[in-house]
Amino acid sequence: MMNIVFYGANAATFEPGLSEQLDMPHKITVISDAADGPGEADALAGADVVVGVHFAGTGVQNARLFQLPAAGYDKVDMNALPAGCALCNAFGHENAIAEYVMTALLSRHVPLADADARLRQGDWHYWAGGPDGLRTEMGQQSIGILGHGHIGKAVKERALAFGMTVHVANRSPVEDARVTAHGLEALTAMAGQVDVLLNTLPLTGSTEGLIGADVLGALRDGAVVMNVGRGPVIDEDALFGALKGGRLNAVLDTWYVYPSAEDTSPQPSKHPFRDLPNVTLTPHMSGWTTGTIARRTATVAENVNRLARGETLINIVKAARD
C-alpha cells in the first residue's frame, strides 16, 4: 500500500473517483496548499505519491512520483524534488480548450445574443435580405497557432473543419500538408499572414516573452490575439500597448497575476485590460470542464497503478534521479 497525498485545493478536485480506478487499495490523504494543518506536514513528508500543481522546494521528502493533474509545470521546483522522484504531468484538456477557442471565434461572426436582444425589441437588423445585417464567416479567416502540442493539434482540426486557413509555428517540424508550417524563428512573418494569432505554449525559459512588440506589430489591423497557453508567453507591456490603441482585439484566458492566499480576488494584470472594449477577459477557464477532470483523474490513476506495478510511467517531464 502506498501513501497518496493530494496537495492543495486544485489537486483535491481530482481525488473523487480515483480510488475506484486503482488496482489495489492505497491510503489517500487530502491536505491544504500551505500544508500547515494538523498532521499535514507529516503526510506530505511521508507520501509515496504527491498529486499537486505547485512545489516550492520543501516538504516532499520520500515521494517516488510527483504527479501534476495538469499540463503546466512552471510552478514546480523540479530540481528540489527528492532523488528517486519522477515528475509527470497530465493533459486531457485539449478538447475543452479547443471548444473555448472555437466559441470565442464563432461569437465574433454569429452574434446570437445581439440578434436575440434586438428581435425582442422588434429590431430585425440581421434579417436575411437586409444589407445592413450581413455577417462575416469564420471560414473566411486564417489562424496562426503557436505550438503543435495537444492543444494546438485539437484547435487545428476544428479550424480546418470550419474551413479556416491554418498556419502553425512550432519548434520541431510539422508534417501536415493541410497547414502552412513555420519555425519559431519565423513567428513574426507568420503573424503578418493571419487574422487570429493563438498561443498554446507553456511557460518556460525559452517561451517567456516570445510574443513581443515585433510580433504584435506585424499583425494586420483588426486581428485577434488569443492566449490559452500561459500569460507571460505574451509580453505583458507589449500586449497592453498594442491593444490600448484599438488596432487589435484579444481574447485572453491566461494571465500575469493569479489569486493567492494574500489576495483572493486580484486584477489579472498590472495593466487595466478590463477598461479596453476590444478585449474579452476570462479567468483561466478554457480547459476547466467535467471531461477534463475525468480524463486527468484517469491519468493520475494510471500512473499510480504503473508505479505500484513497477512499470514505466507516462507523461514524464523529469525522470527520477538515482
Buried (B, 14 or more C-beta within 10 A) or exposed (E): EBBBBBBBEBBBBBBEEBEEEBEEEBEBBBBEBEBEEEEBBEBBBBBBBBBBBBBEEEBBEBBBBBBBBBBBBBBBEBEEBEEEBBBBBBBBBBBBBBBBBBEBBEBBBBBEEEBEEBEEEEEEEBEEEEEEBEEEEBEEBBBBBBBBBBBBBBBBEBBBEBEBBBBBBBEEEBEBEEBBBBBBEEBBBBBEBBBBBBBBBBBEEEBBBBBBBEBBBBBBEEBBBBBBBBBBBBBBEBBBBBBBEEBBBBBBBBBBEEEEEEEEEEBBBEBEBEEBEBBBBBEBEBBBBEEBBEBBBBBBBBBBBBBBEEEEBEBBBBEBEE
